[in-house]
Amino acid sequence: MNKFFLFLFLVFLLLFFSQKIFALNMESPLYKIQYGEIGIAGGKKSSDSYQLSDTLGQLAAGEFQSNGYIIKAGFQYLYSIIPFRFSISDTRIDLGTLLPNTPSTASTTLTVSFGASGQYLVTAIEEGKLRTLNEQNFIPDTQCDGGINTCNETQAKIWTSNNAYGFGYNMNGQDIPTDFINTNYYRPFPDRNNNEDPAIVMSSTNVGKNRQSTMTFKVNISSIQPAGSYQTVINFVATPSY
């Protein structure tokens, strides 16, 4: 009888004092992240001389992999001291009234803060060519000056001729691709309607705050370009890895 009572008492203690394990789901219009467990403790601790960041309560600590994913659980050596941030200074680019053989440019500033141990990427792609609202006319993507200076979505070339027409962009500043040698080098944007892959416009493995580059958009039209209001959307995606 005493043993049975002791067994029931131990079961009661186990149920009464056991910690709950919580799960968390985070969602956005494009992504869903499911967490199977949240640590029972952890955070930032400090004294007069030291600062400590820790985790406690993971079901398992280690590196886990599957197709396309790597999870490192319980390892504070990958703790980011700089939160990942990405911003675009001007999201509405106005290239003004276009005149034949007279290039028009406008710029925006991309800013990235990155503090992890992996690499960050910023990619860009156009959602179709510059088109009129009725989609009857479009401005072609630039090929730069042509000939030996014919550019493509991954290789910038010189574009200085006023007789070379199209729409393209230049990158100048930090963490930009090396083919943008100076402000005269341009690329066309990849076109999602042609099933092209987004182009990398910024990337780095270095930790840093406020890494900045300037993207300059350029349009040049011929005298036979139909009049109208032209527009497109440039889609940027900033991705950190750890």
N, C-alpha and C positions, 0 to 999 in steps of 0.2 A: 504494500500500500504506500509506504513512504517513497519507494523508488518511482512509482507511478506519479505521485504528487510532485516529486522533484523534476521528472521529465516534463510535466505540464508547465511547471514554473519556468523552466529553461526556455521552452517554446514561447511562453508569454514574453519573457525578456527579449528574445530574439526579434519577435514581431514588434515589440514596443520601441526598441532602441535602434532597429535597423534603419539605414538611410535610404531614402527614395532615390531612384535613378531617373533623371529627367531627359527627355529628348526634345529636340528643337528643329523645326523646319523653317527655312528662309526662302522667300520666293520673290521674283521680279517678273516682268512680262516675258523675259527671255530665258531665265534660269531658275532652277529649283535646287537648293542644297539641303540635304537631309542629314541631321546629326543624330546618331544613335544614342549618344551619351554626352552629358556635360559634367565636367569635373566637380567634385563636392566642395573644393576649395581652391584657392589660388588667387593670384593678383600681384599687386605691387606692395612691397614692404620696404621701410626705410628706417635708418637710425641717423645719428649725427655724422657717421663716417661712411655708411654703406647704403646701397639701394639693391633690392632683390626682387626679381620677378619669378614666380614659380607656378606650377600646376600641381594638382593633387586629385587623385580619384579616378584616373582613366582606367577603363577595364583592361587595356593593354597598351603598353608603350612600345613603339617601334615604327619601322617603315613598312608600309603596305602598298602593293602595286596591283593594278589590273590594267586592262587595255585602255590607254588614254588617261590614266589617273595615278597619282602618287600621293599617299597620305602619310605624313610624319606626325605621330601623336605623342605628346608628352615631352617634346624636345625643345627646351627653352633656348638652345643655342641658335635657333632660327627665329628668335623673337625679333620683330621689326621695331627699330627705334624711330623710324620715320613712317607715318601712315601713308599708304598709297593714295595719291590724288592726281587728277587730270583735269585740265580746264582749257577752254578755247576763248580767247579774248573777244572775238567778234564772230557770231554765228550767222550773221546776215551780211553777205558780201555784195556790194553794189559796184559793178564795173562801169557804170555810167552809160552815156550815149556813145555807141561805137561808130567810128569813122573808118572808111576803107584805108588800108595800108598805114593805120595809125594804132599801134598796140596800146591796149588799156590794161592796167594792173591794179590790184588791190591785195591787201595782206591781212593776215590774222596771226596771233601768237599762240603757240601750243606750249603749255607748262605742265611738267610732270614732277612729282615728288615720289621717291622710291627708296625704301629702306630695307628690303629683303635680301636674301642671299642668292637669288636666282637672276632672272633677267626680265626686263619689262619691254613691251612692244607697243607701238602705236601704229595702226594700219589705217589706210584710207581707200575708199572706192566710190566711184560715181554711180548714182542710180539712173544711169542713162545719160546720153549726150546732152549738151545745152540745146534745148528745143523751145520752139514757140508754144504758147499755151494750147493751141489746137493740134500740136505735134506734127504739123505739116512740113516744117522746116527745122533744120538743125545746123549747128556749127560743128565741124569735124574735130576730133581730137588732134592735137598737134603732132607733127612728125619732126618738129624743130626745123633746122635749116635744110634738111635733106642731104642726099649724097652720103658722104662719110660722116656727116653730122645728123643722121637719122636716129631719133630717139625712140624708145619704147617704154613700156610700163615699168621696167626694172633697170633701165639704163638711160641716164640723163645725158643730153648732148647740148651743144651750143644752139641757142635760138636768138639771133640778133637781126636777121633779115626781115625787113618790113614787107617783103613779098612772100613770106612763109606764113601760112594761115593756120588757124586752129585755136584750141583751148588746152592749156596745160598749167603746170605748177613748178615752182622752184622751192627748195628748202635751204635755209641758212641759219646757222646757230649750233647748238649743242646736240650731240647724240644723233646726228643725221647720217643718212647713207653717204658713203665716200664718193659716189659718182656725181654728187652735187659739188663740183669743184669750186665754183663761184656763182655769183648771182645771174650769170648769163646761161647757166645750164638748167634745162627744163626736162620734164617728163610729161607724157599724157597720163591721165588717171585711168586705172583699170575700169572697165565697164561691166557692171553686174548683168546687164542685159545680154552681154556676150559670154556669160559664164566665166569671166576672168577672176582671178584671185586678188584679194586686196593687197595693196603694196605697203611695205614697211616704210614709214616716213621718220620714225624715231625708234631707237633701241639702245639699251646699255645694260651691262652687268654691274655697273658702279652704283654705290649708294650715294644719293644726293637729294638736296632740297631745291625745288624751283629750277629744274633743268628746262631751258627754254630754247625754242627754235621758232623761226618765222616762216610761214608758208605764204608764198606770193603767187596769186592766180594771175594768169595772163591770157588775153584774148586778142586775136588779130583777124580781121575779116577782109575779104576781097570786095571789089566794087559791085559784084553780082550777087552778094549775099542778100536774101530777101529781108525787108524791114520787118520788125516785130519785137516783142518782148520775149527774151530767152531766159530760161531758167533750168536748173538741175539741183540735185541734192548730193552733197558729199558726206558719206557716212564714215565717221571715225570710231575706232574701237581701241581702247587702251587696256592692255592685259598685263598683270604682274604674274611672275612665277616665283616659287619659293623652294 
